[in-house]
Amino acid sequence: MPLKFKGDWRFTPPADGRYRNEQMPSGAVEACLDLIMKVATQGKRQEALEHFKGYFCEASGATHVWSSSVSWSETDLRYYAEQAAANAPLFIEAFYDACQTFAGDDPDLYAPDAAKTNALLAKYDVGYEIRPPRLVLRETEAPLVSVAERPPTLAEQAVEVFQTSLRRSETLLAEGRGREAVQESLWLLESVATAFQDVKTASGTVEGKYFNQIVKDLRKRSPGTTLDCVLEWLTALHGYLSSPTGGGVRHGLDLRKGVSIGDNEARLYCNLVRSYLSFLLSEHERMLKAK
């Protein structure tokens, strides 16, 4: 199905902001061309190049004329791709639609899908995401909740693991892999919870070793506090997302009663988890200072 987006973007794409919205960055154009060259190794090379060139010609307002040789097809393809890059939505439409139609009825032919294209767009900070059949402007989406870049009270060796997991969940969201993004966020939440092992509170030491035990211990030692309330919400979210009849991200999804996570839900869950992470990190630091 052809990619759909707001009609006025064909004439004036959204202005740049947090992302590159107006034009395709040169690095992204080169990355798309590299993918096309790999796609063209399947079957007749010139036919494949002309297939993509035709879509970029249309995006740049030019008439598609078959080139006289493979070499000229490659040269002309690059020229029209660079012309189409002046309008990012039109470029993305041309590339995506060409990929979608490349294989035709041949199951053995492959061209990049939406997930691979989204990963490329995210890598070069292009402000769009393909959610078939629509092209969505990332600029209008609520940004992910900010989490401290360097948690001051986590062990030094854990800092890189923490940051890598945060970046991984952001990348997965951008690639449209919401379930995996939520799974990564839950893993990080469970990992951060272990930092509370053996932490001394006013009413005793946290003795739990696993997520549920640690949370239960923390609640028991802080009744009626904000921490107690937050941990109750966190436990409910963790349980729902873990359950096969809920989010199904940890123990599999019940194919009869489970609820598949969509893009909007995935972003919501990731933001909720990140909010809880920020709060837990602050509480951890407070508890250590109170020793």
N, C-alpha and C positions, 0 to 999 in steps of 0.2 A: 504494500500500500504506500503511495507517495507520501512524503513528509508534509505535514501541515503546520502553518504558523500564520501570525497576523499578516494580512495583506500589505499593510503600510511598511513592513520591514523590507519589502522588495524595493522600495524607493528610498527609504531613510531608515537604516538599521538603528537600534537603540545606541545611545551614547556610551562611551567607555565609562566604567566606574571601578568597582572592585576587580572587574574582569575585562578582558578585551572583547568588546561587543560589536564594534563597527567593522573592523577589518580582520582578516585572518592573519596572525603573525607568520612571518616567513618560515619560522621553524615548523609550524603546524602544516603549512603548505608542503614543505619538503617531506615531512613525515607521511602525509597523505600520498604524495607521488611515489615515495618508496614502497608503500603498501600496494599501490597500483602496479608497480613494476613486478612485485612478487605475484600478484594475482595474474598478471599477463604471462607467467610461466606455464599456465594451464591452457592447453590447446594452442590455437594460432595467435601468436603474439600481436600482430598488427590488428587483428579483429578486436582483441581485448582492449588495446590502446585506443582504438577508434570508438569503441563502446563508451569509454569514460570521456574521451574528448568530446563526443556529441553532447553529453550532459553539461560539460563546462562551457561549451559553445553557447548553449541555450542560456546558461546562467549569466554569461557576459554579453548576451544580446547579439551574438554572431551566428552566421549560417554555417552549419556543419558541412564541410567539404572533405572528402576522403583524401588523405595525404598520399603522395606518390611512392613512398617507401616506409619501411618500418622505422628507419632513423628519423624521417620527417614526421611520422606520426608521433614519436616520442617528443620531438622538439615542439611540434604544434600543440600537443597536449599540455606541455609545461607552460607554453605561452597563454593558452586560454584558461588554465587553472590560476595562473597569476593574475589574469584580468578579472576572473570571478572573485578572487580573494578580496577585492575592494569592498565587497558586501558579504560579511560573514554568513548571514543566514542563507543567502543564495548559494554560497560555496558549499556549505554543509548539506544543503538540500541536494545539490548536484552530486556530491560524493556519495551520500547515503542512498539516494535513489538509484544511482548507477550500480552500487554494490548489491542492492536489493534485486535488481533485474538481471544481474550478470549471469547467474547460473541457469536461468530459464527453467527448463524441465530436467536438467541434468543434475542428479543428486551428488555426483562426484566433484562438481565444481564448487569452489568456495570463494567468497569475498567477505571482508570485514562486516561484522554484525553491529547492532546498536551498542552493545557493551564495549566492544573493542574501539569503536569510534568515540564513545564517551570517555574512555580512558585516555585517548589521544587528546581530546579537547581539554580535559582536566589537566593533563601534563603541561600544556602550553597556556593555561589560564584563559582559555576561550570561554566566554560567558554563556554558553548554551549547553543544554543536555537533551539528548533524544529520548523521549518517552513515547515510543510508537503508539499512535501515528503522529504525535505532535513534537515540535521543537519548542523547548521551554527555556525562557530567559532565567538564568540562575540569579541575576541581580535582584529579582523581585522576591526571592525566597528569603525567609528569615535566616540570618547567619547562625551557624552552630554556636552553642553556648561556649564561651571561652573558659578554658581550664588553665591553671597556672602552668607556665612553660617549664618551670623547674621546681617541682615540689620540694620545698626546703628541708622537710623532715624525713623524706624517704631515703633509704640507704643509697649511697653513691652508685653502686653497681645496678640499682633498679631504675635509675633515671632514664637511661637509654631505652630500656624495655617499655617504660611508661610512655615516652614520647613516640616511639615507633608504633605502638598500638593505637595511640590517638590519631597519628597520621594515616595509619592503615584504615581506620574506620571512616575517615574523611574521604579517602580515595575510593573505597567501596561504595559509599553513597553517591559520589560523582559518577561512578560507572554504572549506576542503576542496580547494584547488587545489595539491596536493602537488608535482606535477611542476614547476609554475611556481615554487614556493617554492625547490625544489632548484636550479632554473636560476638564480634570482636569487642564491642563496648561492654558486654556482660562479662567477658573474660577479664577485661581490665578492672572492672568493678570488683570482681571476686578476688583479683590479685591484690588490689589496694586494700581490701578488707583485712588481708593477712598482716598488714602493717600494725594492726591493733593487737596482735598477739602479745601477751605479757605486759601490755600497757597498764599502768596503775591508775586507778580512778579514786575518787574520794571514798567510795564504798567497797573497794577491793580491786583485784587484778583480773583482767580479761583473760580467761583460760581457754576459750575455744580455739580450735585449730583450723576449722573449715568455715566457709562463708556463713551458713545458717547458724552454726554454733557461736561464731563470733558476734553476729548480729544479736542473737538471743542474749548473750552475756552482756553486751553493751546496753541493751534495753533494760535488762534487770538492774544494772548499776546506774542507770540515769532515768528513773521513772518520772513521768510528768514533764520532761524537758523537751525542747525543740528537737534534740537529737533522738529522743524516744519516738516522737511523732514522725520524723523523717525516716527513721529506720522501719517504722511500720509501713509507710508508703513504699519504701524501697523493697521490702520483703514481698509485698503484694505484687509489685511490678516484676520482680525477679521470678516469682512463682508463676505468674501468668505467662511470661515469655518462655519459661522453661517447659511448661506443660504441653503435651502433644495436642491437647484441645484448645490451647491458647496460641501463643506465637510459634511454638514448636521449634525454637532455635537451638535447644540443647538436647532434647531427648526424642527428636523426630517429630513429624507432624502427623496427627491422626487424619488420614485421608478422607474420612467420612465426616468428622466433626471439627477438625482443625480450621484455623483462620489464617490464610496466607497473608503475609505482611506486604502491603503496598508501599510505594515510594513515600507517600505522605506519612504513613504510620511509622516507617523506618526512621525518618528524620525526627519525628516526635519522640520516639523511644530513645534515639541516640542523644537528643537534647536533654531528655529527662535524666538519663544515666549520667551525662556530663555535669548536670546541675548537682546531682547527688555526689559525684566525685569531688567537685569543688568544695562542697560543704564538708564532706568527710576529711578532706585534706586539711581544711582549716581546723576542724575539731581535733584531728590527730596532733597538729602542731600545738594547739592550746593545751591538750592533755600532757604533752611532753614538757611544756614550759611550766606546768603546774606541779611537776614532780618536786 
